[in-house]
């Protein structure tokens, strides 16, 4: 029987893969126990072991440089969906798949690109049903690019992102849980909103 460690009693925010970066007012979750870690849990094991959280209890998720380390992202996103309140926001920071950073770290299990997060929504599965039942709508993707791209048009930068390596330093993806889940229909897909920030 699943023991609920954090019953819902107000706004609940889950910091996934916190490491040494602990956030006050959040449930800090990590694979390794340590000072300030509230919940020790293997996020790659979501298919076999549910999170010790109530359904529809979490308001917000933050995962900074975590998802690229996971071998099983679909069960992970499905489990987040289970514990998410309707409309709960999940924010992901990660390397862009066409950057050296995405490949150089041997602990990175997979790469993510502009449209990768569409596969965490139901409408994308209009072609084939793989048994995934989460439904996260991508609100927007922010691409962090170098100062040398300032002054270029949105279309010029996007072309370089799609055709060159190491244009994007980091990407930030904003999603929210759609409950009840939508149908697996192509026409329900929404266009991706892309923003650029310069650093």
Beta strands, then each sheet from edge to edge (+ up, - down):
strand 1: 13-16
strand 2: 27-30
strand 3: 39-40
strand 4: 58-64
strand 5: 84-94
strand 6: 136-145
strand 7: 168-177
strand 8: 194-198
sheet 1: 3+ 2+ 1+ 4+ 5+ 7- 6+ 8+
end
